[in-house]
Amino acid sequence: MANLQKKSPEEEDSLHGRSSLKAFLFGLVLTILGSYMIFQMTTVSANWYTWSLGSYSIPTGFVTLPLLIGIGILFYNSDSFLGKFVVFIGVAIILITIIMSIRIVFKTTSLFNYVLMFGSVLAGLGLMTRGLFPPKNKK
């Protein structure tokens, strides 16, 4: 006959702690692998964006004009608030132009790879959540 001993609460907590750590670590590995596969299937490219105002389109070279004017003002008077403001606006316009020109494309893949990639990320996140917030035992 099997020896069925009841475990003490300290032993149960210790076993559950190790189980939670294993679930978290395995979930972390799954999430990292799934994310890596997703990033490998994603292409990011950029083309200079052309600003358009109504039917008139502004070439991208003009985007640098506020920055250059601000630099000129600052060389004339280094304490000028207007020069600093125009430089700030010029840099902001350039950054917005760069961000607006980014194009993200997901490469064609099979349904199996799609389910494998996103399934492993979501399964990993679920295991990590279980490891961080273990379910309460109902007794």
VMD Tcl script that builds the backbone (N, CA, C; Angstrom):
set m [mol new atoms 417]
animate dup $m
set s [atomselect $m all]
$s set {name element resname resid chain x y z} {
  {N N MET 1 A 0.830 -1.163 0.000}
  {CA C MET 1 A 0.000 0.000 0.000}
  {C C MET 1 A 0.882 1.236 0.000}
  {N N ALA 2 A 0.473 2.204 -0.779}
  {CA C ALA 2 A 1.275 3.418 -0.916}
  {C C ALA 2 A 1.191 4.258 0.352}
  {N N ASN 3 A 2.298 4.856 0.672}
  {CA C ASN 3 A 2.370 5.699 1.846}
  {C C ASN 3 A 1.933 7.117 1.450}
  {N N LEU 4 A 0.696 7.488 1.783}
  {CA C LEU 4 A 0.160 8.799 1.433}
  {C C LEU 4 A 0.288 9.724 2.633}
  {N N GLN 5 A 1.352 10.490 2.635}
  {CA C GLN 5 A 1.562 11.431 3.724}
  {C C GLN 5 A 1.108 12.813 3.274}
  {N N LYS 6 A 0.507 13.512 4.183}
  {CA C LYS 6 A 0.080 14.864 3.889}
  {C C LYS 6 A 1.288 15.781 4.056}
  {N N LYS 7 A 1.482 16.653 3.073}
  {CA C LYS 7 A 2.627 17.561 3.130}
  {C C LYS 7 A 2.279 18.744 4.021}
  {N N SER 8 A 3.301 19.242 4.691}
  {CA C SER 8 A 3.098 20.408 5.549}
  {C C SER 8 A 2.905 21.642 4.657}
  {N N PRO 9 A 2.286 22.692 5.193}
  {CA C PRO 9 A 2.085 23.917 4.404}
  {C C PRO 9 A 3.401 24.520 3.911}
  {N N GLU 10 A 4.472 24.378 4.696}
  {CA C GLU 10 A 5.765 24.915 4.277}
  {C C GLU 10 A 6.278 24.176 3.040}
  {N N GLU 11 A 6.131 22.826 3.033}
  {CA C GLU 11 A 6.557 22.036 1.872}
  {C C GLU 11 A 5.719 22.381 0.646}
  {N N GLU 12 A 4.414 22.570 0.832}
  {CA C GLU 12 A 3.527 22.915 -0.287}
  {C C GLU 12 A 3.923 24.252 -0.877}
  {N N ASP 13 A 4.208 25.256 -0.021}
  {CA C ASP 13 A 4.603 26.575 -0.502}
  {C C ASP 13 A 5.930 26.499 -1.259}
  {N N SER 14 A 6.856 25.676 -0.754}
  {CA C SER 14 A 8.148 25.526 -1.412}
  {C C SER 14 A 7.984 24.894 -2.787}
  {N N LEU 15 A 7.170 23.843 -2.872}
  {CA C LEU 15 A 6.937 23.197 -4.166}
  {C C LEU 15 A 6.224 24.134 -5.130}
  {N N HIS 16 A 5.260 24.878 -4.624}
  {CA C HIS 16 A 4.525 25.803 -5.475}
  {C C HIS 16 A 5.433 26.937 -5.950}
  {N N GLY 17 A 6.344 27.397 -5.115}
  {CA C GLY 17 A 7.286 28.454 -5.488}
  {C C GLY 17 A 8.192 28.022 -6.619}
  {N N ARG 18 A 8.675 26.770 -6.553}
  {CA C ARG 18 A 9.523 26.256 -7.633}
  {C C ARG 18 A 8.724 26.095 -8.906}
  {N N SER 19 A 7.484 25.648 -8.779}
  {CA C SER 19 A 6.616 25.481 -9.945}
  {C C SER 19 A 6.332 26.830 -10.588}
  {N N SER 20 A 6.109 27.858 -9.777}
  {CA C SER 20 A 5.850 29.196 -10.304}
  {C C SER 20 A 7.076 29.735 -11.028}
  {N N LEU 21 A 8.250 29.498 -10.483}
  {CA C LEU 21 A 9.480 29.958 -11.121}
  {C C LEU 21 A 9.698 29.251 -12.448}
  {N N LYS 22 A 9.454 27.939 -12.473}
  {CA C LYS 22 A 9.602 27.184 -13.723}
  {C C LYS 22 A 8.619 27.686 -14.774}
  {N N ALA 23 A 7.382 27.927 -14.385}
  {CA C ALA 23 A 6.370 28.428 -15.327}
  {C C ALA 23 A 6.787 29.792 -15.863}
  {N N PHE 24 A 7.270 30.663 -14.978}
  {CA C PHE 24 A 7.691 31.991 -15.407}
  {C C PHE 24 A 8.863 31.913 -16.383}
  {N N LEU 25 A 9.878 31.120 -16.051}
  {CA C LEU 25 A 11.064 31.021 -16.907}
  {C C LEU 25 A 10.735 30.385 -18.257}
  {N N PHE 26 A 9.914 29.335 -18.256}
  {CA C PHE 26 A 9.517 28.704 -19.513}
  {C C PHE 26 A 8.685 29.683 -20.350}
  {N N GLY 27 A 7.814 30.438 -19.691}
  {CA C GLY 27 A 7.025 31.450 -20.386}
  {C C GLY 27 A 7.900 32.541 -20.974}
  {N N LEU 28 A 8.933 32.937 -20.245}
  {CA C LEU 28 A 9.867 33.945 -20.744}
  {C C LEU 28 A 10.588 33.453 -21.994}
  {N N VAL 29 A 11.035 32.196 -21.961}
  {CA C VAL 29 A 11.717 31.613 -23.132}
  {C C VAL 29 A 10.762 31.555 -24.325}
  {N N LEU 30 A 9.526 31.108 -24.110}
  {CA C LEU 30 A 8.544 31.043 -25.196}
  {C C LEU 30 A 8.262 32.430 -25.773}
  {N N THR 31 A 8.117 33.411 -24.920}
  {CA C THR 31 A 7.840 34.770 -25.373}
  {C C THR 31 A 9.001 35.321 -26.182}
  {N N ILE 32 A 10.217 35.101 -25.726}
  {CA C ILE 32 A 11.398 35.597 -26.448}
  {C C ILE 32 A 11.523 34.903 -27.802}
  {N N LEU 33 A 11.340 33.593 -27.840}
  {CA C LEU 33 A 11.445 32.873 -29.124}
  {C C LEU 33 A 10.353 33.299 -30.095}
  {N N GLY 34 A 9.137 33.426 -29.620}
  {CA C GLY 34 A 8.040 33.860 -30.480}
  {C C GLY 34 A 8.261 35.266 -31.002}
  {N N SER 35 A 8.712 36.164 -30.138}
  {CA C SER 35 A 8.997 37.535 -30.558}
  {C C SER 35 A 10.114 37.571 -31.589}
  {N N TYR 36 A 11.140 36.764 -31.392}
  {CA C TYR 36 A 12.230 36.689 -32.349}
  {C C TYR 36 A 11.713 36.240 -33.715}
  {N N MET 37 A 10.861 35.224 -33.730}
  {CA C MET 37 A 10.319 34.748 -35.007}
  {C C MET 37 A 9.465 35.822 -35.675}
  {N N ILE 38 A 8.685 36.560 -34.888}
  {CA C ILE 38 A 7.865 37.640 -35.458}
  {C C ILE 38 A 8.760 38.732 -36.039}
  {N N PHE 39 A 9.782 39.120 -35.314}
  {CA C PHE 39 A 10.677 40.174 -35.800}
  {C C PHE 39 A 11.438 39.741 -37.047}
  {N N GLN 40 A 11.735 38.448 -37.169}
  {CA C GLN 40 A 12.414 37.957 -38.367}
  {C C GLN 40 A 11.508 38.010 -39.589}
  {N N MET 41 A 10.207 37.980 -39.379}
  {CA C MET 41 A 9.255 38.009 -40.492}
  {C C MET 41 A 8.776 39.422 -40.810}
  {N N THR 42 A 9.356 40.417 -40.177}
  {CA C THR 42 A 8.932 41.800 -40.358}
  {C C THR 42 A 10.026 42.591 -41.052}
  {N N THR 43 A 9.630 43.356 -42.072}
  {CA C THR 43 A 10.556 44.212 -42.791}
  {C C THR 43 A 10.198 45.666 -42.515}
  {N N VAL 44 A 11.202 46.450 -42.178}
  {CA C VAL 44 A 11.007 47.872 -41.933}
  {C C VAL 44 A 11.798 48.630 -42.979}
  {N N SER 45 A 11.118 49.547 -43.663}
  {CA C SER 45 A 11.810 50.364 -44.659}
  {C C SER 45 A 11.361 51.803 -44.489}
  {N N ALA 46 A 12.116 52.702 -45.082}
  {CA C ALA 46 A 11.773 54.116 -44.975}
  {C C ALA 46 A 12.057 54.802 -46.303}
  {N N ASN 47 A 11.159 55.654 -46.672}
  {CA C ASN 47 A 11.344 56.544 -47.810}
  {C C ASN 47 A 11.079 57.943 -47.296}
  {N N TRP 48 A 11.815 58.898 -47.830}
  {CA C TRP 48 A 11.570 60.265 -47.386}
  {C C TRP 48 A 10.153 60.645 -47.727}
  {N N TYR 49 A 9.499 61.173 -46.765}
  {CA C TYR 49 A 8.097 61.554 -46.896}
  {C C TYR 49 A 8.008 62.927 -47.542}
  {N N THR 50 A 7.047 63.125 -48.421}
  {CA C THR 50 A 6.810 64.424 -49.035}
  {C C THR 50 A 5.601 65.058 -48.362}
  {N N TRP 51 A 5.803 66.232 -47.819}
  {CA C TRP 51 A 4.707 66.954 -47.190}
  {C C TRP 51 A 3.826 67.535 -48.276}
  {N N SER 52 A 2.539 67.454 -48.080}
  {CA C SER 52 A 1.649 68.068 -49.059}
  {C C SER 52 A 0.644 68.959 -48.351}
  {N N LEU 53 A 0.475 70.144 -48.918}
  {CA C LEU 53 A -0.493 71.102 -48.417}
  {C C LEU 53 A -1.501 71.326 -49.536}
  {N N GLY 54 A -2.625 70.659 -49.422}
  {CA C GLY 54 A -3.618 70.733 -50.497}
  {C C GLY 54 A -3.079 70.057 -51.743}
  {N N SER 55 A -3.045 70.807 -52.851}
  {CA C SER 55 A -2.530 70.235 -54.104}
  {C C SER 55 A -1.042 70.515 -54.263}
  {N N TYR 56 A -0.451 71.305 -53.352}
  {CA C TYR 56 A 0.966 71.631 -53.439}
  {C C TYR 56 A 1.758 70.685 -52.557}
  {N N SER 57 A 2.785 70.058 -53.103}
  {CA C SER 57 A 3.601 69.153 -52.293}
  {C C SER 57 A 4.982 69.768 -52.080}
  {N N ILE 58 A 5.447 69.662 -50.841}
  {CA C ILE 58 A 6.720 70.258 -50.451}
  {C C ILE 58 A 7.793 69.182 -50.492}
  {N N PRO 59 A 8.872 69.387 -51.287}
  {CA C PRO 59 A 9.959 68.400 -51.306}
  {C C PRO 59 A 10.627 68.302 -49.931}
  {N N THR 60 A 11.239 67.169 -49.677}
  {CA C THR 60 A 11.803 66.923 -48.351}
  {C C THR 60 A 12.963 67.843 -48.016}
  {N N GLY 61 A 13.626 68.386 -48.989}
  {CA C GLY 61 A 14.711 69.325 -48.707}
  {C C GLY 61 A 14.222 70.547 -47.957}
  {N N PHE 62 A 12.989 70.964 -48.207}
  {CA C PHE 62 A 12.433 72.124 -47.524}
  {C C PHE 62 A 12.138 71.839 -46.056}
  {N N VAL 63 A 12.076 70.581 -45.686}
  {CA C VAL 63 A 11.824 70.224 -44.295}
  {C C VAL 63 A 12.973 70.706 -43.414}
  {N N THR 64 A 14.173 70.758 -43.948}
  {CA C THR 64 A 15.340 71.197 -43.176}
  {C C THR 64 A 15.453 72.716 -43.094}
  {N N LEU 65 A 14.640 73.438 -43.856}
  {CA C LEU 65 A 14.732 74.893 -43.906}
  {C C LEU 65 A 14.534 75.554 -42.532}
  {N N PRO 66 A 13.510 75.185 -41.734}
  {CA C PRO 66 A 13.393 75.816 -40.408}
  {C C PRO 66 A 14.619 75.570 -39.525}
  {N N LEU 67 A 15.198 74.388 -39.597}
  {CA C LEU 67 A 16.395 74.092 -38.812}
  {C C LEU 67 A 17.547 74.996 -39.231}
  {N N LEU 68 A 17.746 75.139 -40.523}
  {CA C LEU 68 A 18.844 75.970 -41.016}
  {C C LEU 68 A 18.631 77.443 -40.670}
  {N N ILE 69 A 17.408 77.919 -40.775}
  {CA C ILE 69 A 17.120 79.308 -40.399}
  {C C ILE 69 A 17.371 79.515 -38.909}
  {N N GLY 70 A 16.937 78.568 -38.086}
  {CA C GLY 70 A 17.170 78.657 -36.643}
  {C C GLY 70 A 18.646 78.665 -36.301}
  {N N ILE 71 A 19.428 77.846 -36.989}
  {CA C ILE 71 A 20.877 77.830 -36.756}
  {C C ILE 71 A 21.477 79.173 -37.128}
  {N N GLY 72 A 21.035 79.746 -38.248}
  {CA C GLY 72 A 21.521 81.070 -38.649}
  {C C GLY 72 A 21.203 82.131 -37.616}
  {N N ILE 73 A 19.971 82.107 -37.075}
  {CA C ILE 73 A 19.582 83.066 -36.034}
  {C C ILE 73 A 20.442 82.884 -34.791}
  {N N LEU 74 A 20.711 81.632 -34.414}
  {CA C LEU 74 A 21.531 81.383 -33.225}
  {C C LEU 74 A 22.979 81.814 -33.411}
  {N N PHE 75 A 23.514 81.709 -34.639}
  {CA C PHE 75 A 24.875 82.189 -34.867}
  {C C PHE 75 A 24.928 83.709 -34.806}
  {N N TYR 76 A 23.839 84.362 -35.185}
  {CA C TYR 76 A 23.792 85.822 -35.097}
  {C C TYR 76 A 23.655 86.263 -33.646}
  {N N ASN 77 A 22.742 85.607 -32.897}
  {CA C ASN 77 A 22.519 85.957 -31.493}
  {C C ASN 77 A 22.268 84.656 -30.727}
  {N N SER 78 A 23.265 84.183 -30.009}
  {CA C SER 78 A 23.176 82.878 -29.344}
  {C C SER 78 A 22.169 82.852 -28.196}
  {N N ASP 79 A 21.735 84.005 -27.707}
  {CA C ASP 79 A 20.758 84.049 -26.619}
  {C C ASP 79 A 19.330 84.216 -27.123}
  {N N SER 80 A 19.135 84.181 -28.426}
  {CA C SER 80 A 17.815 84.440 -29.006}
  {C C SER 80 A 16.836 83.300 -28.719}
  {N N PHE 81 A 15.689 83.666 -28.107}
  {CA C PHE 81 A 14.639 82.680 -27.868}
  {C C PHE 81 A 14.040 82.215 -29.189}
  {N N LEU 82 A 13.877 83.155 -30.130}
  {CA C LEU 82 A 13.311 82.822 -31.435}
  {C C LEU 82 A 14.184 81.799 -32.157}
  {N N GLY 83 A 15.503 81.966 -32.105}
  {CA C GLY 83 A 16.414 81.018 -32.750}
  {C C GLY 83 A 16.301 79.631 -32.156}
  {N N LYS 84 A 16.254 79.557 -30.817}
  {CA C LYS 84 A 16.123 78.260 -30.153}
  {C C LYS 84 A 14.781 77.614 -30.481}
  {N N PHE 85 A 13.726 78.429 -30.530}
  {CA C PHE 85 A 12.396 77.912 -30.844}
  {C C PHE 85 A 12.343 77.380 -32.276}
  {N N VAL 86 A 12.929 78.109 -33.222}
  {CA C VAL 86 A 12.914 77.688 -34.623}
  {C C VAL 86 A 13.755 76.415 -34.806}
  {N N VAL 87 A 14.880 76.306 -34.115}
  {CA C VAL 87 A 15.684 75.073 -34.173}
  {C C VAL 87 A 14.881 73.907 -33.619}
  {N N PHE 88 A 14.200 74.110 -32.486}
  {CA C PHE 88 A 13.384 73.058 -31.895}
  {C C PHE 88 A 12.292 72.616 -32.866}
  {N N ILE 89 A 11.596 73.574 -33.467}
  {CA C ILE 89 A 10.546 73.250 -34.434}
  {C C ILE 89 A 11.139 72.521 -35.631}
  {N N GLY 90 A 12.301 72.947 -36.110}
  {CA C GLY 90 A 12.952 72.285 -37.245}
  {C C GLY 90 A 13.308 70.842 -36.949}
  {N N VAL 91 A 13.857 70.586 -35.773}
  {CA C VAL 91 A 14.203 69.218 -35.377}
  {C C VAL 91 A 12.937 68.379 -35.229}
  {N N ALA 92 A 11.895 68.969 -34.654}
  {CA C ALA 92 A 10.627 68.241 -34.488}
  {C C ALA 92 A 10.041 67.874 -35.849}
  {N N ILE 93 A 10.078 68.793 -36.807}
  {CA C ILE 93 A 9.555 68.507 -38.151}
  {C C ILE 93 A 10.349 67.387 -38.810}
  {N N ILE 94 A 11.668 67.400 -38.665}
  {CA C ILE 94 A 12.502 66.344 -39.258}
  {C C ILE 94 A 12.184 64.996 -38.622}
  {N N LEU 95 A 12.060 64.935 -37.281}
  {CA C LEU 95 A 11.740 63.669 -36.611}
  {C C LEU 95 A 10.360 63.158 -37.012}
  {N N ILE 96 A 9.389 64.051 -37.096}
  {CA C ILE 96 A 8.046 63.640 -37.518}
  {C C ILE 96 A 8.079 63.104 -38.947}
  {N N THR 97 A 8.858 63.758 -39.807}
  {CA C THR 97 A 8.974 63.302 -41.192}
  {C C THR 97 A 9.585 61.909 -41.265}
  {N N ILE 98 A 10.601 61.667 -40.460}
  {CA C ILE 98 A 11.247 60.347 -40.457}
  {C C ILE 98 A 10.268 59.282 -39.951}
  {N N ILE 99 A 9.573 59.575 -38.868}
  {CA C ILE 99 A 8.630 58.606 -38.312}
  {C C ILE 99 A 7.498 58.332 -39.296}
  {N N MET 100 A 7.008 59.372 -39.962}
  {CA C MET 100 A 5.907 59.193 -40.911}
  {C C MET 100 A 6.341 58.424 -42.157}
  {N N SER 101 A 7.634 58.370 -42.420}
  {CA C SER 101 A 8.096 57.695 -43.629}
  {C C SER 101 A 8.371 56.204 -43.408}
  {N N ILE 102 A 8.305 55.733 -42.159}
  {CA C ILE 102 A 8.596 54.328 -41.879}
  {C C ILE 102 A 7.450 53.453 -42.366}
  {N N ARG 103 A 7.815 52.365 -43.005}
  {CA C ARG 103 A 6.832 51.406 -43.516}
  {C C ARG 103 A 7.180 50.035 -42.947}
  {N N ILE 104 A 6.230 49.421 -42.273}
  {CA C ILE 104 A 6.448 48.109 -41.657}
  {C C ILE 104 A 5.594 47.099 -42.408}
  {N N VAL 105 A 6.247 46.032 -42.914}
  {CA C VAL 105 A 5.565 45.017 -43.713}
  {C C VAL 105 A 5.831 43.651 -43.109}
  {N N PHE 106 A 4.776 42.870 -42.925}
  {CA C PHE 106 A 4.897 41.497 -42.451}
  {C C PHE 106 A 5.025 40.589 -43.668}
  {N N LYS 107 A 6.099 39.818 -43.742}
  {CA C LYS 107 A 6.335 38.944 -44.895}
  {C C LYS 107 A 5.287 37.838 -44.972}
  {N N THR 108 A 5.082 37.344 -46.173}
  {CA C THR 108 A 4.151 36.241 -46.382}
  {C C THR 108 A 4.691 34.987 -45.699}
  {N N THR 109 A 3.810 34.300 -44.986}
  {CA C THR 109 A 4.209 33.082 -44.286}
  {C C THR 109 A 3.033 32.110 -44.270}
  {N N SER 110 A 3.307 30.910 -43.843}
  {CA C SER 110 A 2.240 29.911 -43.774}
  {C C SER 110 A 1.420 30.102 -42.500}
  {N N LEU 111 A 0.235 29.536 -42.493}
  {CA C LEU 111 A -0.628 29.613 -41.320}
  {C C LEU 111 A 0.026 28.922 -40.127}
  {N N PHE 112 A 0.733 27.826 -40.387}
  {CA C PHE 112 A 1.418 27.104 -39.313}
  {C C PHE 112 A 2.434 28.013 -38.629}
  {N N ASN 113 A 3.262 28.704 -39.425}
  {CA C ASN 113 A 4.255 29.609 -38.839}
  {C C ASN 113 A 3.592 30.750 -38.087}
  {N N TYR 114 A 2.493 31.264 -38.636}
  {CA C TYR 114 A 1.767 32.350 -37.986}
  {C C TYR 114 A 1.263 31.914 -36.614}
  {N N VAL 115 A 0.621 30.758 -36.563}
  {CA C VAL 115 A 0.101 30.249 -35.285}
  {C C VAL 115 A 1.254 29.937 -34.328}
  {N N LEU 116 A 2.345 29.393 -34.852}
  {CA C LEU 116 A 3.508 29.081 -34.023}
  {C C LEU 116 A 4.107 30.348 -33.409}
  {N N MET 117 A 4.260 31.386 -34.222}
  {CA C MET 117 A 4.871 32.627 -33.731}
  {C C MET 117 A 3.997 33.300 -32.677}
  {N N PHE 118 A 2.765 33.605 -33.060}
  {CA C PHE 118 A 1.900 34.343 -32.136}
  {C C PHE 118 A 1.403 33.462 -30.993}
  {N N GLY 119 A 1.223 32.172 -31.252}
  {CA C GLY 119 A 0.817 31.253 -30.191}
  {C C GLY 119 A 1.875 31.123 -29.120}
  {N N SER 120 A 3.154 31.060 -29.518}
  {CA C SER 120 A 4.208 30.936 -28.513}
  {C C SER 120 A 4.342 32.210 -27.694}
  {N N VAL 121 A 4.136 33.370 -28.320}
  {CA C VAL 121 A 4.192 34.619 -27.551}
  {C C VAL 121 A 3.060 34.650 -26.522}
  {N N LEU 122 A 1.841 34.332 -26.953}
  {CA C LEU 122 A 0.703 34.392 -26.036}
  {C C LEU 122 A 0.763 33.296 -24.977}
  {N N ALA 123 A 1.204 32.096 -25.354}
  {CA C ALA 123 A 1.361 31.026 -24.364}
  {C C ALA 123 A 2.440 31.410 -23.349}
  {N N GLY 124 A 3.530 32.000 -23.831}
  {CA C GLY 124 A 4.585 32.447 -22.929}
  {C C GLY 124 A 4.111 33.527 -21.975}
  {N N LEU 125 A 3.322 34.486 -22.494}
  {CA C LEU 125 A 2.784 35.522 -21.616}
  {C C LEU 125 A 1.835 34.928 -20.579}
  {N N GLY 126 A 1.056 33.916 -20.985}
  {CA C GLY 126 A 0.169 33.251 -20.039}
  {C C GLY 126 A 0.934 32.527 -18.952}
  {N N LEU 127 A 2.003 31.827 -19.332}
  {CA C LEU 127 A 2.821 31.132 -18.325}
  {C C LEU 127 A 3.534 32.111 -17.399}
  {N N MET 128 A 4.002 33.218 -17.970}
  {CA C MET 128 A 4.657 34.222 -17.132}
  {C C MET 128 A 3.663 34.818 -16.132}
  {N N THR 129 A 2.434 35.048 -16.581}
  {CA C THR 129 A 1.402 35.567 -15.685}
  {C C THR 129 A 1.086 34.561 -14.594}
  {N N ARG 130 A 1.004 33.266 -14.959}
  {CA C ARG 130 A 0.748 32.232 -13.953}
  {C C ARG 130 A 1.900 32.160 -12.960}
  {N N GLY 131 A 3.131 32.337 -13.441}
  {CA C GLY 131 A 4.277 32.314 -12.545}
  {C C GLY 131 A 4.302 33.500 -11.593}
  {N N LEU 132 A 3.872 34.669 -12.080}
  {CA C LEU 132 A 3.871 35.856 -11.225}
  {C C LEU 132 A 2.670 35.899 -10.293}
  {N N PHE 133 A 1.518 35.473 -10.803}
  {CA C PHE 133 A 0.264 35.499 -10.026}
  {C C PHE 133 A -0.346 34.104 -10.019}
  {N N PRO 134 A 0.174 33.204 -9.184}
  {CA C PRO 134 A -0.329 31.828 -9.195}
  {C C PRO 134 A -1.800 31.761 -8.822}
  {N N PRO 135 A -2.541 30.832 -9.454}
  {CA C PRO 135 A -3.974 30.683 -9.126}
  {C C PRO 135 A -4.128 30.162 -7.693}
  {N N LYS 136 A -5.177 30.624 -7.063}
  {CA C LYS 136 A -5.442 30.202 -5.682}
  {C C LYS 136 A -6.082 28.821 -5.697}
  {N N ASN 137 A -5.615 27.941 -4.808}
  {CA C ASN 137 A -6.187 26.601 -4.692}
  {C C ASN 137 A -7.481 26.661 -3.895}
  {N N LYS 138 A -8.528 26.054 -4.425}
  {CA C LYS 138 A -9.805 26.010 -3.720}
  {C C LYS 138 A -9.862 24.739 -2.897}
  {N N LYS 139 A -10.053 24.875 -1.600}
  {CA C LYS 139 A -10.107 23.710 -0.728}
  {C C LYS 139 A -11.341 23.739 0.089}
}
mol reanalyze $m
mol bondsrecalc $m
mol representation Tube
mol addrep $m
